[in-house]
Amino acid sequence: MNNGVAMDPLADLRTFLKVHGLSGFILPRENRFRSAHLSPWEERLAWLTGFTGSAGLAIVLADRAALFVDGRYTLAASRQIASTFEITEEKPEQWLARALPISTPASVGFDPWQFTPTRLKCFQRASPHLAFKQIAENPVDVLWCNRPVPESPAVFPIDLHCTGCSTQQKHRQILQHVQQLGAQALFLADPASVAWVLNVRTEAPYFPIPSAYALLQETELTVFSNITYWPDVPHCVHHPLSGMQKVLDTAVADTLLLDLDETSCAVYTFLRNAKKQLITAPNPCKALKAIKNVVELEGFRDCHQRDAVALIEFLAWLEQTGPCGTIDEHSAAERLLEERARDPSFRGPSFETISASGPNAAFVHYRVPSTGARFLQSGEGYLLDSGGHYENGTTDCTRTIGLGPVADTHFKRIYTAVLKGLIAATTTIFPRGTPGAAIDSIARQPLWQMGYDYDHGTGHGVGHYLSVHEDPPTLSKLSRTPLELGMVLSIEPGCYKPDVFGIRLENVVEVVPASENPGFLTFSPLTLVPFEPALIEQDCLTREEAKWLHWYHSNIWKTLYSRLSKKGQEWLNTRKTSCRF
Amino acid sequence: MNNGVAMDPLADLRTFLKVHGLSGFILPRENRFRSAHLSPWEERLAWLTGFTGSAGLAIVLADRAALFVDGRYTLAASRQIASTFEITEEKPEQWLARALPISTPASVGFDPWQFTPTRLKCFQRASPHLAFKQIAENPVDVLWCNRPVPESPAVFPIDLHCTGCSTQQKHRQILQHVQQLGAQALFLADPASVAWVLNVRTEAPYFPIPSAYALLQETELTVFSNITYWPDVPHCVHHPLSGMQKVLDTAVADTLLLDLDETSCAVYTFLRNAKKQLITAPNPCKALKAIKNVVELEGFRDCHQRDAVALIEFLAWLEQTGPCGTIDEHSAAERLLEERARDPSFRGPSFETISASGPNAAFVHYRVPSTGARFLQSGEGYLLDSGGHYENGTTDCTRTIGLGPVADTHFKRIYTAVLKGLIAATTTIFPRGTPGAAIDSIARQPLWQMGYDYDHGTGHGVGHYLSVHEDPPTLSKLSRTPLELGMVLSIEPGCYKPDVFGIRLENVVEVVPASENPGFLTFSPLTLVPFEPALIEQDCLTREEAKWLHWYHSNIWKTLYSRLSKKGQEWLNTRKTSCRF
């Protein structure tokens, strides 16, 4: 026990390496199920480095240590973690190859539950001279004192009137794809796909997805998890993880399909031990669940209306209270949660709310500190990126507002450029199957013309009461995802000036037919939250952009006015009148 | 001899397959050097199928045969070749996997000089049940009667005042890259890279590049080719292909770098036989020669001016003569060649001129038939896509004009949309390293908004008196090429209505800094040929577009007016005045 003694995780890990004859250890931010959201007891990377972002990887050597983060987190990481770690956007495998060059034969450890064979291969290719060793027990699990206790949130089924498609139907549909690829069964290592097939969710915050694997055979659907209570799902058998090897060994199917990009080395060993023929291909569930069915789309539309009511009530309250200097980022986020929680179909936030005032908004994925949050101040910007899970869908909305009058014309020019990018991407008409990269550059155009850019994607797919970040589709510089009718995704351009301000605007949209042009698609906004007329430089808008804004605000007014409180109605009225461009 | 007897290449090939116990043969349009332009004696695919496009592949089985072409050629192929071939845009490996399913174990032949290991792997992966057999002598070479005789065009060195960089400098620069990748030498299987390093060219039409391989070692540069006369290049030794194995076997270097995507299976066998350690990586010359040096850029600017003079003189002549009904597509192309040939630094056309009138312009890569070419008619459109090689650069320009007054407003609306796309792509400002796909979608926007698209890329890199199509960079829907300062490429949106018309506008541009925004880039047009004021729907242009057009035409006037004939000056004056938007 380390009670009362200063802890040094990095020193402890180095001692572990020395004792075990290892030159290094690679620790990605991953749990056994490759979930986007980790429980506190799974935050091994945060324990080691102090870094709490949602994506990262550390490499610890005897005399050097590095933390690898993407563009969203470089600023946050540099402020959050000790100088003992180099912070870099370099590829970890390239850094390692340089750090342990060819002259030093060495062993580098990793946890096979945290690595896919694909990722391991990247490291092996970059450093063929190194031996990469699977470590049976993750050293962090050995060293971490006062570790949080694992939770096991309850699993429950969701209704056909929300999902629109039964487990049996999905099972059949998936097996057709699997058989076309020459396999008899599918091993699902992706918990979101398992939750989607089985129409089950958990009460876990943000990521309402049970930690489970599944085996889909012609006659049977088997789930593997350590969750104590598993609800009845027709034709589905539940086994603890400890029983997985036996079930795989005795499975009827001879040929198994699996996706190597989402199967950990540990699970891959189970599958190889079972002596089946393994066919590797992308998990077919991902493409299937990306195209939302009519019931899911109807649910998305409905829950976005409910969510917009909560956001508008919050923004109306904030307009009066925010500039007074009595509200901090934390209490603002709490207030928003209260507004959302009034709706009986609300199931919880879809991710940790980014409630960032003034310069804090420049951190793309800012987290409100648990104590000492910044107070909102008049004359500053405030960025709010939040969303909710509802029984019939998921929302994700970002608005940047001015607290009281904002004098900074530069801020307004950037706000307007970000808005123009959002409008350009939303109103684009494009042929079916156009890759996401095409939309990405259209959203960036107005900022590029001013010499600005943002170091994150323009958008991501949104799961249906699953993960708020669902891939495919994506909208990014290199995205090849073909866009198809029925996809739901975010469009969220932004612009960040470190230490000064951050601006991001985000709508969730669905892919719909372009009414006049057969074979062409466009986007229809699901999000129904007004923009800030006071921050728009009207002279910078084209006639078409102004027309679209007017239509967008009128549509919000028509859809939501009668469902708002008096205060909300008054607030919306001011948006409607000042947006009559 | 088949004199006087009707020949049936397909039947002959099938007999060959039967005799040799093969179930099929795969014939890509490739020569031994993977050149873009083939000599008549290398046109094996045309001999077999009748298809004369610049990219394609045939698969012949006992009872089925298919020709695989891309979007540019589907229309042309369907008119050009017999119904004995299925014409499809499907991937050949997928078609083959379906055509010879798992129940029929079979051998399929290919010519190892026509296949890279990478391409072979695609077929093997799609059909693991098939045996792919290297056929030592290509069956077409055995069967083809009355085959054209191989040429051996002379090779000559080009001067430092055109290339800006000596062979020794390039050699040193390349070896640095090679050594960073852990190799001691580079095997170059790409003739364009060989020509670039050695600063040599040939008099071959269109593709002025000798058919040669090269080995670059620290102390020596060795070229392999069957070309009889090879000029003196300092530090460079020339060997016939028959001597290649011996040179490789006795090479000093132990570790060779090679690019598997451009090395044929036949050459790969040579390299493996040499028992060196092989490191595979992209050919470093491609990225190096994509960034043009200052001398090359100066040459590009100069030759585009010379080329524009020829094109303007031609267009002035055509404006008067074209609508009379006395000029056919062939004689128009001949006249253009005469105009270009007046310039002493002109070295020949950079590709076969596309001179397409009326509905013929709907064939994206139309070829004027050698006899019976269509006559140009008043009231119709005329598409001219042509270019020249000059001693200091290469041009590529497409203009679509109206012959006499064009009444069709739809034609004008599309012309205007294509022009808007060209302007949007050209004037875009983007961060360094932006992938080509970003520019592609910007060029397509105006057409997408009208429900149109084009089934070809938006642009390609242009070689410096090398291949007019040089990769990287590319501008296409899936292009990941990062755009960098000093690249030269085409921007060529288009729109095609089968049987009615085709419109394409193409400028060559260079990548330059965006003057006011550090770290950002934009394009500067090298092509100096006016657009058609009579075809522009002025109401559809934004103020910025009109301003750009005015600047573009004024710049042409300032640069070229004094170099034109009286007729050319008069023609340019009408463009200048009618483009004062």
Contacts between the chains, C-beta under 8 A, distances in Angstrom:
chain1	res1	chain2	res2	distance
A	428	B	445	7.1
A	428	B	448	7.0
A	429	B	448	5.0
A	429	B	449	5.4
A	429	B	451	7.1
A	430	B	441	7.6
A	430	B	444	8.0
A	430	B	448	5.4
A	431	B	448	7.0
A	431	B	453	5.0
A	434	B	441	7.4
A	434	B	477	7.0
A	435	B	437	6.9
A	435	B	477	5.7
A	435	B	478	6.2
A	437	B	435	6.8
A	437	B	437	4.3
A	437	B	438	6.7
A	437	B	441	7.3
A	437	B	477	7.8
A	437	B	478	7.8
A	438	B	437	6.7
A	438	B	440	7.0
A	438	B	441	3.4
A	438	B	444	7.6
A	438	B	477	6.6
A	439	B	441	7.3
A	440	B	438	7.0
A	441	B	430	7.6
A	441	B	434	7.4
A	441	B	437	7.3
A	441	B	438	3.4
A	441	B	439	7.3
A	441	B	441	5.7
A	441	B	442	6.1
A	442	B	441	6.1
A	442	B	442	7.0
A	442	B	445	7.0
A	444	B	430	8.0
A	444	B	438	7.6
A	445	B	428	7.2
A	445	B	442	7.0
A	448	B	428	7.0
A	448	B	429	5.0
A	448	B	430	5.4
A	448	B	431	7.0
A	448	B	520	6.9
A	449	B	429	5.4
A	450	B	517	7.5
A	451	B	429	7.1
A	451	B	514	7.1
A	451	B	516	6.7
A	451	B	517	2.9
A	451	B	518	7.5
A	451	B	519	7.6
A	451	B	520	5.3
A	453	B	431	5.0
A	477	B	434	7.0
A	477	B	435	5.7
A	477	B	437	7.8
A	477	B	438	6.6
A	478	B	435	6.2
A	478	B	437	7.8
A	478	B	480	5.7
A	480	B	478	5.8
A	514	B	451	7.1
A	516	B	451	6.7
A	517	B	450	7.5
A	517	B	451	2.9
A	518	B	451	7.5
A	519	B	451	7.6
A	520	B	448	6.9
A	520	B	451	5.4
A	542	B	542	7.9
